[in-house]
Amino acid sequence: MSLNPDGLPVAVVTGASRGLGKATAEALARQGYHVIMLCRDVRDAAEHAMGLSHAGFSVEPRKVDVASSAEVSSVTKHITEEYGQVDLLVNNAGVFLEASAEGTDDPLRVSVTAVMQTFNVNAMGAMRLIQAVVPLMREGGRIVNVSSGMGRFSEIEGNYLGYRMSKTAMNGLTAVYAEALQSRGITVNAVCPGWVRTDMGGAQAERDIAEGIDTILWLATSDEATGASGGFYRDRKLLPW
């Protein structure tokens, strides 16, 4: 029996158990999507999904570590068998290891291991999901990569090497996939949500969650953004890389 009996458009959101991903998943469900909430810790997502389901919205939590090709392959098999299509992918999953208690923002001291782990989630995780999901997308499909201004060359500073490099890489793959998928009518864009009050952003951040997800949702669903591809956006405005 299908988990999406009404044939709703299908959205996949990574990092959906908290912060921007959780809020994006809820907003998409409220806009009429069946939302597959991918996250490493499925318990928080499951509780939130239950509340949304009881309110009449269509959501489905799934445990996935985007750093694991095997787990991404497994959930893709489920999506293929259950729905046969994906209309929207939001690559939101990310880590900021250098800002953790064990990390360091000094590029001369950060470990290669920490940088590689950051890349494996922030950049390669997005790549894994794109490669897995695109075969299920039809013309009009959209991919939104949640990046950061810290990955822009014009905003580079001498700290947080791994995080900055991983987001620069995400911006690069956004441009590459936008070009590669143009002929199929699938759009790919990156967004900087700004400094948002989440577990990652901290309590001192400038923006609330609603402000943080506004441009993500605009790129994902708005008619104004239809056809736009290969861009980097903040506050619905196109930025140079």
C-alpha positions in Angstrom: 0.0 0.0 0.0 1.4 3.4 -1.0 2.3 5.8 1.7 1.2 8.5 -0.7 -2.3 7.4 -1.7 -3.3 10.8 -3.0 -0.6 11.0 -5.6 1.0 14.2 -4.1 4.2 15.6 -5.6 7.1 14.0 -3.7 9.8 16.1 -2.0 12.9 14.7 -0.4 14.6 16.8 2.3 17.8 15.8 4.0 18.8 16.8 7.5 15.1 16.9 8.3 15.2 16.1 12.0 16.0 19.6 13.2 16.6 23.2 12.2 16.2 24.4 8.7 15.5 20.9 7.3 12.7 20.2 9.8 11.1 23.5 9.1 11.5 23.1 5.4 9.9 19.7 5.5 6.9 20.9 7.5 6.4 23.9 5.2 6.5 21.7 2.1 4.0 19.3 3.7 1.7 22.2 4.4 2.0 23.3 0.7 0.7 19.9 -0.4 3.8 17.7 -0.9 4.4 14.2 0.3 7.7 14.9 2.2 10.3 12.2 2.8 12.2 13.4 5.8 15.8 12.0 5.7 17.9 12.2 8.8 20.5 10.4 10.9 18.4 10.5 14.0 15.0 9.4 13.0 13.4 9.6 16.5 13.0 13.4 16.4 11.7 13.4 12.9 9.3 10.6 13.6 7.7 12.5 16.5 7.4 15.6 14.4 6.0 13.6 11.4 3.4 12.0 13.6 2.1 15.4 14.6 1.9 16.5 11.0 0.2 13.3 10.0 -2.4 13.7 12.7 -3.0 17.2 11.3 -3.7 15.8 7.9 -0.3 16.3 6.2 1.7 13.7 4.3 5.2 13.0 5.7 7.5 10.1 6.0 10.6 9.9 8.2 13.5 7.8 7.0 16.9 7.1 8.7 19.7 8.0 6.3 23.3 9.1 6.8 24.1 11.0 3.6 27.8 10.1 4.1 26.9 6.5 3.5 26.4 5.4 -0.2 24.8 2.2 1.0 22.2 4.0 3.0 21.4 6.5 0.2 21.1 3.5 -2.2 18.7 1.7 0.2 16.4 4.7 0.6 16.4 5.4 -3.1 15.3 1.8 -3.7 12.4 2.4 -1.3 11.4 5.6 -3.0 11.6 4.0 -6.4 9.5 1.1 -5.5 6.9 3.1 -3.5 6.5 6.2 -5.7 8.6 5.9 -8.9 9.2 9.6 -8.9 10.7 12.6 -7.0 9.6 16.2 -7.8 11.9 18.1 -5.4 15.2 17.5 -3.6 16.4 19.8 -0.9 20.0 19.0 0.1 20.1 20.5 3.6 22.1 17.9 5.6 25.4 19.4 6.9 28.0 19.4 9.6 30.2 22.2 11.0 32.8 20.1 12.9 35.2 23.0 13.3 32.7 24.9 15.4 32.1 21.9 17.7 33.7 21.6 21.2 36.4 19.4 19.8 37.1 21.4 16.7 39.3 24.3 15.8 38.8 27.2 13.4 42.5 27.5 12.8 43.3 26.3 9.2 46.9 25.5 10.3 45.7 23.1 13.1 42.4 21.6 11.8 42.9 17.9 11.1 42.7 16.4 7.6 40.2 13.9 9.0 37.8 16.6 10.1 38.0 18.3 6.7 37.4 15.0 4.9 34.4 14.2 7.2 33.0 17.6 6.5 33.3 17.2 2.8 31.8 13.7 2.9 28.6 15.1 4.4 28.3 18.6 3.1 29.5 18.2 -0.5 29.6 14.5 -1.3 26.3 13.9 0.5 24.6 16.3 -1.8 26.3 14.6 -4.8 25.1 11.2 -3.6 21.5 12.4 -3.3 21.5 14.1 -6.7 22.9 11.1 -8.5 20.3 8.9 -6.7 17.3 11.1 -7.2 17.7 12.6 -10.6 16.7 9.3 -12.4 13.4 9.6 -10.7 12.8 13.3 -11.7 10.8 14.4 -14.7 10.9 17.7 -16.5 10.2 20.5 -14.0 12.0 18.8 -11.2 13.9 21.1 -8.8 17.0 20.7 -6.7 17.9 23.2 -3.9 21.3 22.9 -2.3 21.5 24.6 1.1 24.9 26.2 1.0 26.5 29.2 2.8 28.0 32.6 2.1 31.1 31.2 3.8 31.6 29.3 0.5 31.7 32.4 -1.6 35.2 33.6 -2.7 34.1 37.2 -1.9 33.4 36.2 1.7 36.4 34.0 2.4 38.2 34.6 5.7 41.1 32.8 7.3 39.2 30.3 9.4 36.9 27.3 9.2 38.8 25.7 6.3 36.8 22.5 6.1 33.4 24.1 6.2 34.2 26.8 3.8 35.8 24.4 1.3 32.9 22.1 1.5 30.4 24.8 0.8 32.5 26.1 -2.1 32.4 22.6 -3.4 28.7 22.5 -3.0 28.4 25.7 -5.0 30.6 24.1 -7.7 28.5 21.0 -8.0 25.4 23.2 -8.2 26.8 24.9 -11.3 27.9 21.6 -12.8 24.6 19.8 -12.3 22.6 22.8 -13.4 24.4 22.7 -16.8 24.3 18.9 -17.0 20.5 18.7 -16.3 19.4 21.7 -18.4 18.4 19.6 -21.3 16.2 17.5 -19.0 14.3 20.6 -17.7 15.6 20.0 -14.1 16.7 23.1 -12.2 19.5 23.2 -9.7 20.2 26.2 -7.4 22.1 26.9 -4.2 20.9 29.1 -1.4 22.6 30.9 1.6 19.9 31.0 4.4 22.0 33.4 6.4 23.1 33.1 10.0 20.1 31.3 11.5 19.2 30.5 15.1 19.5 26.7 15.0 21.6 24.1 16.8 24.4 24.8 14.3 23.9 28.6 14.1 23.6 29.1 17.8 21.5 31.4 19.9 23.3 34.6 18.9 22.5 34.2 15.2 20.8 37.0 13.4 17.8 35.2 11.8 14.9 33.1 12.9 14.0 29.8 11.2 11.2 31.4 9.1 13.7 33.9 7.6 16.2 31.1 7.0 13.9 28.9 5.0 12.2 31.6 3.0 14.5 31.5 0.0 14.8 27.7 0.1 11.0 27.5 -0.3 11.0 30.2 -2.9 13.4 28.3 -5.1 11.7 25.0 -4.4 8.1 26.0 -5.1 7.6 29.6 -6.4 6.4 30.3 -9.9 8.8 33.3 -9.8 11.7 30.9 -9.6 10.5 28.5 -12.3 13.3 27.9 -14.8 16.0 29.6 -12.8 19.0 27.4 -12.6 22.7 27.5 -11.8 22.4 30.4 -9.4 23.3 31.2 -5.8 20.7 33.1 -3.8 20.2 34.9 -0.6 17.0 36.7 0.3 15.6 35.8 -3.1 18.4 37.7 -4.8 21.0 36.3 -7.1 24.6 36.5 -5.8 27.9 36.1 -7.5 29.8 33.0 -6.6 
